[in-house]
Amino acid sequence: MKPTTKALLFNFICFAALYLLMFFLIVTFTQLDGWMKPVTAAVAASLLAPKFQSVKTSAGEKVFMKWIFIKGVKEIK
């Protein structure tokens, strides 16, 4: 699998998982109604989801991750 495809897939999977979790928590524990539930879940998920990016290096194209809960940038193998 190409690193750009891998990064895109990782971004989608992490966002989708966090979106579903946030939506469930918002529906269960808040009094929001209408379109505010999915919008709030989407904003929270996009802030909390790790960001993946493919970068061309001298050793080839690699996938890196940055997340607010870990310090620095990590290489994904």
All heavy atoms as a GROMACS GRO file, in nm:
protein
  611
    1MET      N    1   0.085  -0.117   0.000
    1MET     CA    2   0.000   0.000   0.000
    1MET      C    3   0.090   0.125   0.000
    1MET      O    4   0.188   0.131   0.075
    1MET     CB    5  -0.090  -0.002   0.124
    1MET     CG    6  -0.185   0.113   0.130
    1MET     SD    7  -0.291   0.121   0.276
    1MET     CE    8  -0.361  -0.039   0.285
    2LYS      N    9   0.055   0.223  -0.080
    2LYS     CA   10   0.134   0.345  -0.087
    2LYS      C   11   0.121   0.424   0.043
    2LYS      O   12   0.015   0.423   0.106
    2LYS     CB   13   0.085   0.431  -0.204
    2LYS     CG   14   0.116   0.370  -0.340
    2LYS     CD   15   0.055   0.447  -0.452
    2LYS     CE   16   0.109   0.588  -0.458
    2LYS     NZ   17   0.060   0.662  -0.576
    3PRO      N   18   0.227   0.490   0.084
    3PRO     CA   19   0.222   0.568   0.209
    3PRO      C   20   0.115   0.678   0.210
    3PRO      O   21   0.055   0.705   0.314
    3PRO     CB   22   0.362   0.626   0.219
    3PRO     CG   23   0.447   0.532   0.144
    3PRO     CD   24   0.362   0.483   0.031
    4THR      N   25   0.088   0.740   0.096
    4THR     CA   26  -0.016   0.844   0.093
    4THR      C   27  -0.153   0.783   0.118
    4THR      O   28  -0.235   0.841   0.191
    4THR     CB   29  -0.015   0.918  -0.041
    4THR    OG1   30  -0.024   0.824  -0.148
    4THR    CG2   31   0.110   1.001  -0.059
    5THR      N   32  -0.178   0.666   0.062
    5THR     CA   33  -0.304   0.596   0.085
    5THR      C   34  -0.315   0.551   0.230
    5THR      O   35  -0.422   0.560   0.292
    5THR     CB   36  -0.316   0.475  -0.009
    5THR    OG1   37  -0.295   0.517  -0.142
    5THR    CG2   38  -0.450   0.409   0.003
    6LYS      N   39  -0.204   0.503   0.283
    6LYS     CA   40  -0.201   0.458   0.422
    6LYS      C   41  -0.231   0.574   0.517
    6LYS      O   42  -0.310   0.559   0.612
    6LYS     CB   43  -0.064   0.399   0.452
    6LYS     CG   44  -0.052   0.331   0.585
    6LYS     CD   45   0.091   0.287   0.608
    6LYS     CE   46   0.102   0.139   0.614
    6LYS     NZ   47   0.236   0.092   0.648
    7ALA      N   48  -0.173   0.691   0.492
    7ALA     CA   49  -0.197   0.807   0.577
    7ALA      C   50  -0.343   0.852   0.569
    7ALA      O   51  -0.405   0.883   0.670
    7ALA     CB   52  -0.105   0.922   0.536
    8LEU      N   53  -0.399   0.853   0.449
    8LEU     CA   54  -0.539   0.890   0.432
    8LEU      C   55  -0.632   0.793   0.504
    8LEU      O   56  -0.727   0.834   0.572
    8LEU     CB   57  -0.574   0.896   0.283
    8LEU     CG   58  -0.715   0.938   0.248
    8LEU    CD1   59  -0.737   1.084   0.286
    8LEU    CD2   60  -0.740   0.918   0.101
    9LEU      N   61  -0.602   0.666   0.492
    9LEU     CA   62  -0.683   0.563   0.558
    9LEU      C   63  -0.674   0.574   0.710
    9LEU      O   64  -0.776   0.566   0.780
    9LEU     CB   65  -0.637   0.425   0.512
    9LEU     CG   66  -0.725   0.306   0.547
    9LEU    CD1   67  -0.863   0.323   0.486
    9LEU    CD2   68  -0.661   0.179   0.496
   10PHE      N   69  -0.553   0.594   0.763
   10PHE     CA   70  -0.536   0.612   0.907
   10PHE      C   71  -0.612   0.735   0.957
   10PHE      O   72  -0.675   0.731   1.064
   10PHE     CB   73  -0.389   0.622   0.944
   10PHE     CG   74  -0.314   0.493   0.944
   10PHE    CD1   75  -0.176   0.493   0.941
   10PHE    CD2   76  -0.378   0.371   0.946
   10PHE    CE1   77  -0.104   0.374   0.942
   10PHE    CE2   78  -0.310   0.252   0.946
   10PHE     CZ   79  -0.172   0.253   0.944
   11ASN      N   80  -0.605   0.846   0.884
   11ASN     CA   81  -0.678   0.967   0.922
   11ASN      C   82  -0.828   0.940   0.929
   11ASN      O   83  -0.895   0.980   1.025
   11ASN     CB   84  -0.650   1.080   0.824
   11ASN     CG   85  -0.522   1.152   0.851
   11ASN    OD1   86  -0.483   1.171   0.966
   11ASN    ND2   87  -0.454   1.190   0.746
   12PHE      N   88  -0.881   0.871   0.829
   12PHE     CA   89  -1.023   0.843   0.826
   12PHE      C   90  -1.066   0.751   0.940
   12PHE      O   91  -1.166   0.775   1.007
   12PHE     CB   92  -1.065   0.783   0.692
   12PHE     CG   93  -1.208   0.740   0.690
   12PHE    CD1   94  -1.309   0.835   0.685
   12PHE    CD2   95  -1.243   0.607   0.696
   12PHE    CE1   96  -1.443   0.797   0.686
   12PHE    CE2   97  -1.375   0.568   0.697
   12PHE     CZ   98  -1.476   0.663   0.691
   13ILE      N   99  -0.989   0.644   0.961
   13ILE     CA  100  -1.026   0.547   1.065
   13ILE      C  101  -1.023   0.611   1.204
   13ILE      O  102  -1.116   0.592   1.284
   13ILE     CB  103  -0.933   0.424   1.059
   13ILE    CG1  104  -0.963   0.343   0.934
   13ILE    CG2  105  -0.946   0.338   1.183
   13ILE    CD1  106  -0.864   0.234   0.904
   14CYS      N  107  -0.920   0.689   1.232
   14CYS     CA  108  -0.911   0.754   1.364
   14CYS      C  109  -1.022   0.856   1.384
   14CYS      O  110  -1.083   0.863   1.490
   14CYS     CB  111  -0.774   0.819   1.381
   14CYS     SG  112  -0.642   0.699   1.400
   15PHE      N  113  -1.049   0.937   1.280
   15PHE     CA  114  -1.156   1.035   1.291
   15PHE      C  115  -1.291   0.966   1.310
   15PHE      O  116  -1.372   1.006   1.394
   15PHE     CB  117  -1.161   1.126   1.168
   15PHE     CG  118  -1.278   1.220   1.171
   15PHE    CD1  119  -1.272   1.336   1.246
   15PHE    CD2  120  -1.393   1.192   1.100
   15PHE    CE1  121  -1.381   1.422   1.251
   15PHE    CE2  122  -1.502   1.277   1.104
   15PHE     CZ  123  -1.495   1.393   1.179
   16ALA      N  124  -1.317   0.862   1.230
   16ALA     CA  125  -1.447   0.794   1.238
   16ALA      C  126  -1.468   0.729   1.376
   16ALA      O  127  -1.577   0.738   1.433
   16ALA     CB  128  -1.456   0.688   1.129
   17ALA      N  129  -1.364   0.666   1.428
   17ALA     CA  130  -1.377   0.602   1.559
   17ALA      C  131  -1.404   0.706   1.668
   17ALA      O  132  -1.492   0.688   1.753
   17ALA     CB  133  -1.251   0.523   1.591
   18LEU      N  134  -1.329   0.815   1.665
   18LEU     CA  135  -1.351   0.920   1.766
   18LEU      C  136  -1.485   0.990   1.746
   18LEU      O  137  -1.550   1.029   1.842
   18LEU     CB  138  -1.237   1.021   1.763
   18LEU     CG  139  -1.111   0.975   1.832
   18LEU    CD1  140  -0.997   1.073   1.807
   18LEU    CD2  141  -1.134   0.960   1.980
   19TYR      N  142  -1.528   1.007   1.621
   19TYR     CA  143  -1.658   1.069   1.595
   19TYR      C  144  -1.770   0.985   1.655
   19TYR      O  145  -1.860   1.038   1.721
   19TYR     CB  146  -1.681   1.087   1.445
   19TYR     CG  147  -1.818   1.140   1.414
   19TYR    CD1  148  -1.845   1.276   1.424
   19TYR    CD2  149  -1.922   1.055   1.376
   19TYR    CE1  150  -1.972   1.325   1.399
   19TYR    CE2  151  -2.048   1.103   1.350
   19TYR     CZ  152  -2.073   1.238   1.361
   19TYR     OH  153  -2.198   1.287   1.336
   20LEU      N  154  -1.766   0.854   1.630
   20LEU     CA  155  -1.872   0.768   1.684
   20LEU      C  156  -1.872   0.768   1.837
   20LEU      O  157  -1.978   0.772   1.900
   20LEU     CB  158  -1.855   0.626   1.631
   20LEU     CG  159  -1.883   0.608   1.482
   20LEU    CD1  160  -1.847   0.467   1.437
   20LEU    CD2  161  -2.027   0.641   1.451
   21LEU      N  162  -1.753   0.765   1.897
   21LEU     CA  163  -1.743   0.770   2.042
   21LEU      C  164  -1.798   0.902   2.096
   21LEU      O  165  -1.878   0.904   2.190
   21LEU     CB  166  -1.598   0.751   2.085
   21LEU     CG  167  -1.571   0.763   2.235
   21LEU    CD1  168  -1.636   0.648   2.309
   21LEU    CD2  169  -1.422   0.768   2.261
   22MET      N  170  -1.757   1.012   2.036
   22MET     CA  171  -1.804   1.143   2.082
   22MET      C  172  -1.954   1.159   2.062
   22MET      O  173  -2.023   1.214   2.148
   22MET     CB  174  -1.731   1.256   2.006
   22MET     CG  175  -1.588   1.271   2.041
   22MET     SD  176  -1.572   1.317   2.214
   22MET     CE  177  -1.419   1.241   2.250
   23PHE      N  178  -2.006   1.111   1.949
   23PHE     CA  179  -2.150   1.123   1.924
   23PHE      C  180  -2.228   1.045   2.029
   23PHE      O  181  -2.327   1.096   2.083
   23PHE     CB  182  -2.183   1.071   1.783
   23PHE     CG  183  -2.325   1.096   1.744
   23PHE    CD1  184  -2.365   1.221   1.701
   23PHE    CD2  185  -2.418   0.995   1.750
   23PHE    CE1  186  -2.497   1.245   1.665
   23PHE    CE2  187  -2.550   1.017   1.716
   23PHE     CZ  188  -2.589   1.143   1.672
   24PHE      N  189  -2.183   0.924   2.060
   24PHE     CA  190  -2.251   0.844   2.162
   24PHE      C  191  -2.247   0.914   2.298
   24PHE      O  192  -2.347   0.921   2.369
   24PHE     CB  193  -2.187   0.705   2.172
   24PHE     CG  194  -2.238   0.624   2.286
   24PHE    CD1  195  -2.364   0.567   2.282
   24PHE    CD2  196  -2.162   0.606   2.400
   24PHE    CE1  197  -2.413   0.492   2.389
   24PHE    CE2  198  -2.208   0.532   2.507
   24PHE     CZ  199  -2.334   0.475   2.501
   25LEU      N  200  -2.131   0.968   2.334
   25LEU     CA  201  -2.118   1.037   2.463
   25LEU      C  202  -2.204   1.163   2.468
   25LEU      O  203  -2.266   1.193   2.570
   25LEU     CB  204  -1.972   1.071   2.490
   25LEU     CG  205  -1.880   0.952   2.519
   25LEU    CD1  206  -1.735   0.998   2.529
   25LEU    CD2  207  -1.923   0.879   2.644
   26ILE      N  208  -2.208   1.237   2.358
   26ILE     CA  209  -2.288   1.360   2.354
   26ILE      C  210  -2.436   1.328   2.363
   26ILE      O  211  -2.511   1.394   2.436
   26ILE     CB  212  -2.254   1.440   2.227
   26ILE    CG1  213  -2.115   1.501   2.242
   26ILE    CG2  214  -2.358   1.548   2.199
   26ILE    CD1  215  -2.058   1.560   2.116
   27VAL      N  216  -2.481   1.227   2.291
   27VAL     CA  217  -2.623   1.189   2.296
   27VAL      C  218  -2.660   1.142   2.436
   27VAL      O  219  -2.767   1.174   2.487
   27VAL     CB  220  -2.653   1.080   2.190
   27VAL    CG1  221  -2.788   1.016   2.213
   27VAL    CG2  222  -2.644   1.139   2.051
   28THR      N  223  -2.570   1.068   2.499
   28THR     CA  224  -2.600   1.010   2.630
   28THR      C  225  -2.597   1.112   2.743
   28THR      O  226  -2.684   1.112   2.829
   28THR     CB  227  -2.501   0.897   2.662
   28THR    OG1  228  -2.505   0.802   2.556
   28THR    CG2  229  -2.535   0.828   2.792
   29PHE      N  230  -2.497   1.201   2.742
   29PHE     CA  231  -2.473   1.284   2.859
   29PHE      C  232  -2.505   1.433   2.843
   29PHE      O  233  -2.482   1.509   2.937
   29PHE     CB  234  -2.327   1.271   2.902
   29PHE     CG  235  -2.293   1.132   2.948
   29PHE    CD1  236  -2.208   1.052   2.874
   29PHE    CD2  237  -2.348   1.080   3.063
   29PHE    CE1  238  -2.176   0.924   2.915
   29PHE    CE2  239  -2.318   0.952   3.105
   29PHE     CZ  240  -2.232   0.873   3.031
   30THR      N  241  -2.552   1.478   2.729
   30THR     CA  242  -2.585   1.620   2.714
   30THR      C  243  -2.730   1.637   2.672
   30THR      O  244  -2.798   1.542   2.632
   30THR     CB  245  -2.495   1.689   2.608
   30THR    OG1  246  -2.525   1.636   2.480
   30THR    CG2  247  -2.350   1.673   2.641
   31GLN      N  248  -2.776   1.759   2.679
   31GLN     CA  249  -2.913   1.792   2.641
   31GLN      C  250  -2.918   1.860   2.503
   31GLN      O  251  -3.017   1.926   2.471
   31GLN     CB  252  -2.974   1.885   2.746
   31GLN     CG  253  -2.984   1.824   2.884
   31GLN     CD  254  -3.076   1.703   2.887
   31GLN    OE1  255  -3.178   1.700   2.820
   31GLN    NE2  256  -3.038   1.601   2.963
   32LEU      N  257  -2.813   1.846   2.424
   32LEU     CA  258  -2.812   1.905   2.291
   32LEU      C  259  -2.917   1.838   2.204
   32LEU      O  260  -2.947   1.720   2.220
   32LEU     CB  261  -2.674   1.890   2.226
   32LEU     CG  262  -2.560   1.966   2.291
   32LEU    CD1  263  -2.430   1.933   2.221
   32LEU    CD2  264  -2.585   2.115   2.286
   33ASP      N  265  -2.974   1.915   2.110
   33ASP     CA  266  -3.072   1.857   2.020
   33ASP      C  267  -3.049   1.906   1.878
   33ASP      O  268  -2.976   2.002   1.855
   33ASP     CB  269  -3.214   1.890   2.066
   33ASP     CG  270  -3.240   2.038   2.078
   33ASP    OD1  271  -3.143   2.115   2.081
   33ASP    OD2  272  -3.358   2.077   2.086
   34GLY      N  273  -3.107   1.836   1.785
   34GLY     CA  274  -3.098   1.874   1.645
   34GLY      C  275  -2.958   1.856   1.588
   34GLY      O  276  -2.889   1.759   1.616
   35TRP      N  277  -2.919   1.953   1.507
   35TRP     CA  278  -2.793   1.944   1.434
   35TRP      C  279  -2.671   1.972   1.521
   35TRP      O  280  -2.558   1.955   1.475
   35TRP     CB  281  -2.794   2.039   1.315
   35TRP     CG  282  -2.822   2.182   1.352
   35TRP    CD1  283  -2.943   2.241   1.367
   35TRP    CD2  284  -2.725   2.282   1.382
   35TRP    NE1  285  -2.928   2.371   1.404
   35TRP    CE2  286  -2.795   2.400   1.414
   35TRP    CE3  287  -2.587   2.284   1.386
   35TRP    CZ2  288  -2.730   2.517   1.450
   35TRP    CZ3  289  -2.523   2.401   1.422
   35TRP    CH2  290  -2.596   2.516   1.453
   36MET      N  291  -2.690   2.013   1.645
   36MET     CA  292  -2.577   2.042   1.733
   36MET      C  293  -2.503   1.914   1.778
   36MET      O  294  -2.384   1.918   1.806
   36MET     CB  295  -2.622   2.119   1.857
   36MET     CG  296  -2.660   2.263   1.827
   36MET     SD  297  -2.525   2.356   1.755
   36MET     CE  298  -2.415   2.367   1.892
   37LYS      N  299  -2.573   1.801   1.786
   37LYS     CA  300  -2.508   1.675   1.825
   37LYS      C  301  -2.399   1.634   1.727
   37LYS      O  302  -2.284   1.614   1.767
   37LYS     CB  303  -2.611   1.564   1.838
   37LYS     CG  304  -2.705   1.578   1.954
   37LYS     CD  305  -2.807   1.467   1.952
   37LYS     CE  306  -2.921   1.497   2.044
   37LYS     NZ  307  -3.026   1.396   2.036
   38PRO      N  308  -2.430   1.620   1.597
   38PRO     CA  309  -2.324   1.577   1.504
   38PRO      C  310  -2.216   1.682   1.484
   38PRO      O  311  -2.099   1.647   1.466
   38PRO     CB  312  -2.398   1.547   1.374
   38PRO     CG  313  -2.528   1.614   1.386
   38PRO     CD  314  -2.560   1.623   1.531
   39VAL      N  315  -2.251   1.809   1.489
   39VAL     CA  316  -2.150   1.914   1.472
   39VAL      C  317  -2.052   1.915   1.589
   39VAL      O  318  -1.930   1.923   1.570
   39VAL     CB  319  -2.217   2.053   1.455
   39VAL    CG1  320  -2.116   2.165   1.462
   39VAL    CG2  321  -2.294   2.059   1.324
   40THR      N  322  -2.104   1.903   1.710
   40THR     CA  323  -2.017   1.900   1.828
   40THR      C  324  -1.928   1.776   1.826
   40THR      O  325  -1.809   1.784   1.858
   40THR     CB  326  -2.103   1.901   1.956
   40THR    OG1  327  -2.190   2.014   1.952
   40THR    CG2  328  -2.017   1.909   2.080
   41ALA      N  329  -1.982   1.663   1.787
   41ALA     CA  330  -1.903   1.541   1.779
   41ALA      C  331  -1.794   1.553   1.672
   41ALA      O  332  -1.681   1.508   1.693
   41ALA     CB  333  -1.994   1.422   1.748
   42ALA      N  334  -1.825   1.616   1.560
   42ALA     CA  335  -1.726   1.632   1.453
   42ALA      C  336  -1.613   1.726   1.495
   42ALA      O  337  -1.496   1.699   1.467
   42ALA     CB  338  -1.794   1.684   1.327
   43VAL      N  339  -1.647   1.835   1.563
   43VAL     CA  340  -1.544   1.928   1.609
   43VAL      C  341  -1.454   1.862   1.713
   43VAL      O  342  -1.332   1.872   1.706
   43VAL     CB  343  -1.608   2.058   1.664
   43VAL    CG1  344  -1.508   2.144   1.736
   43VAL    CG2  345  -1.675   2.135   1.552
   44ALA      N  346  -1.515   1.793   1.807
   44ALA     CA  347  -1.436   1.725   1.911
   44ALA      C  348  -1.348   1.617   1.850
   44ALA      O  349  -1.230   1.604   1.887
   44ALA     CB  350  -1.529   1.665   2.016
   45ALA      N  351  -1.400   1.540   1.757
   45ALA     CA  352  -1.322   1.434   1.695
   45ALA      C  353  -1.207   1.490   1.612
   45ALA      O  354  -1.097   1.436   1.613
   45ALA     CB  355  -1.411   1.346   1.608
   46SER      N  356  -1.230   1.599   1.541
   46SER     CA  357  -1.121   1.655   1.460
   46SER      C  358  -1.014   1.719   1.546
   46SER      O  359  -0.897   1.723   1.506
   46SER     CB  360  -1.175   1.753   1.357
   46SER     OG  361  -1.248   1.855   1.417
   47LEU      N  362  -1.048   1.767   1.666
   47LEU     CA  363  -0.947   1.820   1.756
   47LEU      C  364  -0.868   1.710   1.825
   47LEU      O  365  -0.748   1.726   1.852
   47LEU     CB  366  -1.012   1.910   1.861
   47LEU     CG  367  -1.067   2.043   1.811
   47LEU    CD1  368  -1.141   2.114   1.924
   47LEU    CD2  369  -0.958   2.130   1.755
   48LEU      N  370  -0.932   1.598   1.856
   48LEU     CA  371  -0.868   1.491   1.932
   48LEU      C  372  -0.800   1.384   1.846
   48LEU      O  373  -0.717   1.310   1.895
   48LEU     CB  374  -0.971   1.423   2.022
   48LEU     CG  375  -1.027   1.509   2.134
   48LEU    CD1  376  -1.136   1.432   2.208
   48LEU    CD2  377  -0.919   1.553   2.229
   49ALA      N  378  -0.835   1.375   1.718
   49ALA     CA  379  -0.781   1.269   1.632
   49ALA      C  380  -0.635   1.296   1.598
   49ALA      O  381  -0.595   1.411   1.576
   49ALA     CB  382  -0.862   1.259   1.504
   50PRO      N  383  -0.554   1.191   1.592
   50PRO     CA  384  -0.416   1.209   1.548
   50PRO      C  385  -0.411   1.242   1.400
   50PRO      O  386  -0.500   1.204   1.323
   50PRO     CB  387  -0.351   1.073   1.576
   50PRO     CG  388  -0.463   0.977   1.584
   50PRO     CD  389  -0.582   1.053   1.630
   51LYS      N  390  -0.309   1.315   1.359
   51LYS     CA  391  -0.292   1.356   1.220
   51LYS      C  392  -0.180   1.274   1.158
   51LYS      O  393  -0.069   1.267   1.211
   51LYS     CB  394  -0.257   1.505   1.210
   51LYS     CG  395  -0.346   1.599   1.289
   51LYS     CD  396  -0.492   1.590   1.252
   51LYS     CE  397  -0.574   1.698   1.318
   51LYS     NZ  398  -0.648   1.657   1.434
   52PHE      N  399  -0.207   1.212   1.044
   52PHE     CA  400  -0.110   1.132   0.973
   52PHE      C  401  -0.074   1.202   0.843
   52PHE      O  402  -0.160   1.261   0.778
   52PHE     CB  403  -0.166   0.992   0.941
   52PHE     CG  404  -0.195   0.911   1.063
   52PHE    CD1  405  -0.319   0.916   1.124
   52PHE    CD2  406  -0.098   0.830   1.118
   52PHE    CE1  407  -0.347   0.841   1.236
   52PHE    CE2  408  -0.125   0.754   1.232
   52PHE     CZ  409  -0.249   0.760   1.289
   53GLN      N  410   0.053   1.191   0.803
   53GLN     CA  411   0.098   1.255   0.680
   53GLN      C  412   0.212   1.175   0.621
   53GLN      O  413   0.300   1.127   0.694
   53GLN     CB  414   0.143   1.397   0.709
   53GLN     CG  415   0.179   1.475   0.587
   53GLN     CD  416   0.212   1.620   0.618
   53GLN    OE1  417   0.225   1.657   0.735
   53GLN    NE2  418   0.225   1.700   0.516
   54SER      N  419   0.212   1.160   0.490
   54SER     CA  420   0.323   1.093   0.424
   54SER      C  421   0.423   1.200   0.380
   54SER      O  422   0.385   1.304   0.327
   54SER     CB  423   0.276   1.010   0.305
   54SER     OG  424   0.228   1.093   0.204
   55VAL      N  425   0.551   1.171   0.401
   55VAL     CA  426   0.658   1.266   0.373
   55VAL      C  427   0.765   1.194   0.292
   55VAL      O  428   0.804   1.082   0.326
   55VAL     CB  429   0.718   1.322   0.504
   55VAL    CG1  430   0.835   1.414   0.475
   55VAL    CG2  431   0.612   1.393   0.584
   56LYS      N  432   0.813   1.260   0.186
   56LYS     CA  433   0.924   1.204   0.109
   56LYS      C  434   1.054   1.238   0.179
   56LYS      O  435   1.086   1.353   0.202
   56LYS     CB  436   0.923   1.261  -0.032
   56LYS     CG  437   0.807   1.214  -0.114
   56LYS     CD  438   0.812   1.269  -0.254
   56LYS     CE  439   0.689   1.223  -0.329
   56LYS     NZ  440   0.683   1.277  -0.463
   57THR      N  441   1.128   1.133   0.216
   57THR     CA  442   1.258   1.150   0.281
   57THR      C  443   1.365   1.092   0.191
   57THR      O  444   1.336   1.037   0.084
   57THR     CB  445   1.260   1.079   0.418
   57THR    OG1  446   1.242   0.939   0.397
   57THR    CG2  447   1.151   1.130   0.510
   58SER      N  448   1.488   1.102   0.235
   58SER     CA  449   1.598   1.045   0.156
   58SER      C  450   1.591   0.893   0.152
   58SER      O  451   1.641   0.831   0.059
   58SER     CB  452   1.732   1.090   0.215
   58SER     OG  453   1.742   1.046   0.349
   59ALA      N  454   1.527   0.833   0.250
   59ALA     CA  455   1.512   0.687   0.256
   59ALA      C  456   1.385   0.640   0.187
   59ALA      O  457   1.353   0.522   0.191
   59ALA     CB  458   1.513   0.641   0.401
   60GLY      N  459   1.310   0.729   0.127
   60GLY     CA  460   1.184   0.693   0.062
   60GLY      C  461   1.068   0.764   0.130
   60GLY      O  462   1.086   0.849   0.217
   61GLU      N  463   0.949   0.728   0.089
   61GLU     CA  464   0.829   0.792   0.144
   61GLU      C  465   0.788   0.721   0.272
   61GLU      O  466   0.776   0.598   0.276
   61GLU     CB  467   0.716   0.785   0.041
   61GLU     CG  468   0.611   0.890   0.060
   61GLU     CD  469   0.519   0.901  -0.061
   61GLU    OE1  470   0.541   0.831  -0.160
   61GLU    OE2  471   0.425   0.979  -0.052
   62LYS      N  472   0.764   0.799   0.379
   62LYS     CA  473   0.729   0.743   0.509
   62LYS      C  474   0.605   0.813   0.563
   62LYS      O  475   0.574   0.925   0.524
   62LYS     CB  476   0.843   0.760   0.608
   62LYS     CG  477   0.968   0.684   0.570
   62LYS     CD  478   1.075   0.697   0.675
   62LYS     CE  479   1.196   0.615   0.634
   62LYS     NZ  480   1.300   0.616   0.736
   63VAL      N  481   0.538   0.746   0.657
   63VAL     CA  482   0.418   0.801   0.720
   63VAL      C  483   0.454   0.844   0.862
   63VAL      O  484   0.514   0.768   0.938
   63VAL     CB  485   0.304   0.696   0.722
   63VAL    CG1  486   0.182   0.752   0.794
   63VAL    CG2  487   0.267   0.654   0.582
   64PHE      N  488   0.416   0.968   0.896
   64PHE     CA  489   0.441   1.022   1.028
   64PHE      C  490   0.309   1.060   1.094
   64PHE      O  491   0.211   1.091   1.025
   64PHE     CB  492   0.531   1.146   1.020
   64PHE     CG  493   0.671   1.114   0.978
   64PHE    CD1  494   0.709   1.122   0.845
   64PHE    CD2  495   0.765   1.075   1.071
   64PHE    CE1  496   0.838   1.092   0.806
   64PHE    CE2  497   0.895   1.045   1.034
   64PHE     CZ  498   0.931   1.054   0.901
   65MET      N  499   0.308   1.059   1.228
   65MET     CA  500   0.188   1.090   1.305
   65MET      C  501   0.220   1.198   1.407
   65MET      O  502   0.325   1.195   1.472
   65MET     CB  503   0.138   0.965   1.378
   65MET     CG  504   0.020   0.992   1.469
   65MET     SD  505  -0.023   0.854   1.576
   65MET     CE  506   0.107   0.863   1.696
   66LYS      N  507   0.127   1.291   1.422
   66LYS     CA  508   0.135   1.391   1.528
   66LYS      C  509   0.002   1.388   1.603
   66LYS      O  510  -0.105   1.383   1.541
   66LYS     CB  511   0.160   1.529   1.468
   66LYS     CG  512   0.177   1.635   1.573
   66LYS     CD  513   0.218   1.767   1.514
   66LYS     CE  514   0.241   1.864   1.629
   66LYS     NZ  515   0.289   1.991   1.582
   67TRP      N  516   0.013   1.392   1.737
   67TRP     CA  517  -0.107   1.384   1.820
   67TRP      C  518  -0.087   1.472   1.942
   67TRP      O  519   0.025   1.486   1.992
   67TRP     CB  520  -0.129   1.238   1.861
   67TRP     CG  521  -0.265   1.204   1.909
   67TRP    CD1  522  -0.380   1.272   1.889
   67TRP    CD2  523  -0.301   1.088   1.984
   67TRP    NE1  524  -0.486   1.207   1.945
   67TRP    CE2  525  -0.439   1.093   2.005
   67TRP    CE3  526  -0.230   0.981   2.034
   67TRP    CZ2  527  -0.508   0.996   2.075
   67TRP    CZ3  528  -0.299   0.884   2.103
   67TRP    CH2  529  -0.437   0.891   2.123
   68ILE      N  530  -0.194   1.529   1.993
   68ILE     CA  531  -0.182   1.622   2.105
   68ILE      C  532  -0.144   1.550   2.235
   68ILE      O  533  -0.097   1.613   2.328
   68ILE     CB  534  -0.310   1.705   2.126
   68ILE    CG1  535  -0.429   1.616   2.157
   68ILE    CG2  536  -0.338   1.790   2.005
   68ILE    CD1  537  -0.554   1.693   2.196
   69PHE      N  538  -0.163   1.419   2.241
   69PHE     CA  539  -0.135   1.345   2.364
   69PHE      C  540   0.006   1.288   2.370
   69PHE      O  541   0.044   1.231   2.472
   69PHE     CB  542  -0.237   1.233   2.382
   69PHE     CG  543  -0.377   1.285   2.397
   69PHE    CD1  544  -0.474   1.256   2.302
   69PHE    CD2  545  -0.412   1.364   2.504
   69PHE    CE1  546  -0.603   1.303   2.315
   69PHE    CE2  547  -0.541   1.412   2.518
   69PHE     CZ  548  -0.635   1.382   2.424
   70ILE      N  549   0.082   1.299   2.262
   70ILE     CA  550   0.222   1.256   2.264
   70ILE      C  551   0.309   1.370   2.216
   70ILE      O  552   0.267   1.455   2.138
   70ILE     CB  553   0.247   1.129   2.178
   70ILE    CG1  554   0.209   1.151   2.034
   70ILE    CG2  555   0.178   1.010   2.236
   70ILE    CD1  556   0.246   1.037   1.943
   71LYS      N  557   0.430   1.372   2.266
   71LYS     CA  558   0.521   1.481   2.234
   71LYS      C  559   0.597   1.449   2.105
   71LYS      O  560   0.650   1.339   2.090
   71LYS     CB  561   0.620   1.499   2.350
   71LYS     CG  562   0.699   1.625   2.343
   71LYS     CD  563   0.782   1.641   2.469
   71LYS     CE  564   0.848   1.777   2.471
   71LYS     NZ  565   0.919   1.799   2.596
   72GLY      N  566   0.602   1.543   2.017
   72GLY     CA  567   0.680   1.526   1.894
   72GLY      C  568   0.603   1.453   1.785
   72GLY      O  569   0.482   1.433   1.791
   73VAL      N  570   0.679   1.413   1.683
   73VAL     CA  571   0.625   1.344   1.567
   73VAL      C  572   0.680   1.201   1.567
   73VAL      O  573   0.798   1.180   1.589
   73VAL     CB  574   0.667   1.417   1.438
   73VAL    CG1  575   0.618   1.343   1.316
   73VAL    CG2  576   0.616   1.560   1.439
   74LYS      N  577   0.593   1.104   1.545
   74LYS     CA  578   0.634   0.963   1.546
   74LYS      C  579   0.623   0.905   1.406
   74LYS      O  580   0.529   0.935   1.332
   74LYS     CB  581   0.543   0.881   1.639
   74LYS     CG  582   0.537   0.932   1.781
   74LYS     CD  583   0.665   0.905   1.855
   74LYS     CE  584   0.653   0.955   1.996
   74LYS     NZ  585   0.773   0.952   2.069
   75GLU      N  586   0.719   0.820   1.372
   75GLU     CA  587   0.714   0.750   1.243
   75GLU      C  588   0.630   0.625   1.257
   75GLU      O  589   0.643   0.549   1.352
   75GLU     CB  590   0.856   0.712   1.198
   75GLU     CG  591   0.856   0.641   1.065
   75GLU     CD  592   0.996   0.598   1.024
   75GLU    OE1  593   1.094   0.643   1.084
   75GLU    OE2  594   1.003   0.517   0.931
   76ILE      N  595   0.543   0.601   1.159
   76ILE     CA  596   0.458   0.483   1.157
   76ILE      C  597   0.522   0.383   1.060
   76ILE      O  598   0.556   0.416   0.948
   76ILE     CB  599   0.316   0.518   1.107
   76ILE    CG1  600   0.254   0.627   1.193
   76ILE    CG2  601   0.227   0.394   1.106
   76ILE    CD1  602   0.238   0.592   1.338
   77LYS      N  603   0.536   0.259   1.104
   77LYS     CA  604   0.603   0.159   1.020
   77LYS      C  605   0.506   0.082   0.936
   77LYS      O  606   0.395   0.069   0.958
   77LYS     CB  607   0.683   0.064   1.109
   77LYS     CG  608   0.789   0.138   1.180
   77LYS     CD  609   0.873   0.048   1.264
   77LYS     CE  610   0.975   0.137   1.331
   77LYS     NZ  611   1.065   0.079   1.417
   0.00000   0.00000   0.00000
